[in-house]
Amino acid sequence: MTLTNRQWLLKRRPQGALAEGDFELREIEMPETEPAAGEILVRYVAFLCAPTMRNWMDAPGNSLYPSVPLGEPVLAPAVGRVVASGDPKFPVGSRVFTLGSWQDYALINTTGFLPVSPLAEGVSFIDSLGRYGLNPLTGYFGLLEVGQAQSGQTLVVSGAAGSTGSTAAQIGRIKGMRVIGIAGGAAKCAWLTEQCGIDAAIDYKTENVEERLAALCPKGIDVYYDNVGGDILQAAVNNMANGGRIVLCGQISSYETEEQAEGPRNMMRLIYGSITMQGFLCSNYAAQFGQAIADLRIWMDAGELHYREDVRGGFEQLPDIFSALFDGSNNGTLIAMIDDSAHETA
Ligand SMILES: NC(=O)c1ccc[n+]([C@@H]2O[C@H](COP(=O)([O-])OP(=O)(O)OC[C@H]3O[C@@H](n4cnc5c(N)ncnc54)[C@H](OP(=O)(O)O)[C@@H]3O)[C@@H](O)[C@H]2O)c1
């Protein structure tokens, strides 16, 4: 028996914005061998489009994850169903989350670089990647644990209309903070103020961010949650309040360049203002995911935390779908679904 396996391979290292020739679609016949002990054969049903995957496409550098070897399928957080198993913890038919790759099937080690985890009963594949997945959890821990959110303080979030940013911004509002979001375009800014109840929004594509921050935060920014880096991070540094906290979550403005992101200037501001700047990874808080998901569920069910997701279909379209993160055309958590069973909850 063989399985027909479609794969998107990384053909060359992207230079700047992703281009069609960076990837190659191929179809292979894969022998259906029994997995060895500790291995499972997974049929993927959906992939999370995570901006940092673009860093994994670069040559080995300072990314946490291994650089995708040329000629190999593109790495992506994935959910799927076990179709053959050499690990009793993941029997045939069980549903799993893993660091996967852009292909239909993969034989993976269950204790590999990122261990495989089971999906919660009753939660669909899509919700495991989206609503209760890595991005909302990142916004939750980034704001509450790293940012030390405090009622009455001023929070500024960049990438605020996105998956991670909109969670951080709204949890700030729920915790009694005054919240200002920075996003690209009038529609995203209107969604933040009108739907999400954020106090003000700055359209970084048409407005001077530094001047607007100075006008909106006359006493300075207490917590700045940064998804973007570059000039926007600099504008925030220049407007921080004494004792402020800068949460470094991501640097998406530099992911499509070969160069490492530039750091902000004016570090004396941090010294004089006793300001902390801390990076973090969502996975640092894995032991607390259960409590965080319970809190997110309560806020979402009560209509206090608005969640948007952008689920797009089609294996053939995977590179195009992923590119939406970088032109800002995604509205919420971007998920590529490659099989209709992705809505199944068991
Ligand atoms: N530390 C962690 O553990 C962790 C975990 C997950 C995600 N992250 C980081 O969180 C950030 C958001 O990720 P996400 O998955 O939630 O994606 P997202 O915010 O839903 O989508 C990406 C958004 O980034 C904005 N963007 C793209 N290029 C930009 C640029 N050059 N300048 C300013 N904004 C730009 C676009 O929104 P606009 O239309 O507003 O431009 C786009 O919609 C990323 O930096 C990611 O690496 C970190």
The ligand as an ORCA input file, in Angstrom:
! r2SCAN-3c Opt
* xyz 0 1
  N       6.667     35.306     21.470
  C       5.821     34.337     21.130
  O       5.737     33.258     21.752
  C       4.908     34.560     19.944
  C       3.873     33.658     19.657
  C       2.997     33.956     18.599
  C       3.188     35.113     17.841
  N       4.236     35.927     18.140
  C       4.446     37.160     17.370
  O       3.257     37.936     17.454
  C       3.162     38.770     16.303
  C       1.768     38.648     15.702
  O       1.607     37.318     15.203
  P       0.153     36.746     14.818
  O       0.350     35.320     14.483
  O      -0.799     37.129     15.875
  O      -0.172     37.486     13.455
  P      -1.290     38.614     13.152
  O      -0.993     39.769     14.045
  O      -2.637     38.023     13.176
  O      -0.963     38.959     11.649
  C       0.214     39.636     11.300
  C      -0.084     41.159     11.215
  O       1.149     41.864     11.328
  C       0.990     43.125     10.726
  N       2.196     43.440      9.942
  C       2.717     42.735      8.909
  N       3.839     43.341      8.439
  C       3.994     44.468      9.202
  C       4.946     45.523      9.205
  N       5.981     45.548      8.345
  N       4.788     46.543     10.108
  C       3.752     46.538     10.989
  N       2.817     45.561     11.035
  C       2.951     44.544     10.149
  C      -0.237     43.050      9.798
  O      -1.272     43.816     10.424
  P      -1.526     45.357      9.987
  O      -2.592     45.281      8.932
  O      -1.943     45.991     11.249
  O      -0.225     45.857      9.410
  C      -0.626     41.571      9.846
  O      -2.012     41.380      9.740
  C       4.296     38.345     15.361
  O       5.380     39.240     15.524
  C       4.663     36.982     15.875
  O       5.988     36.615     15.558
  C       5.087     35.678     19.174
*
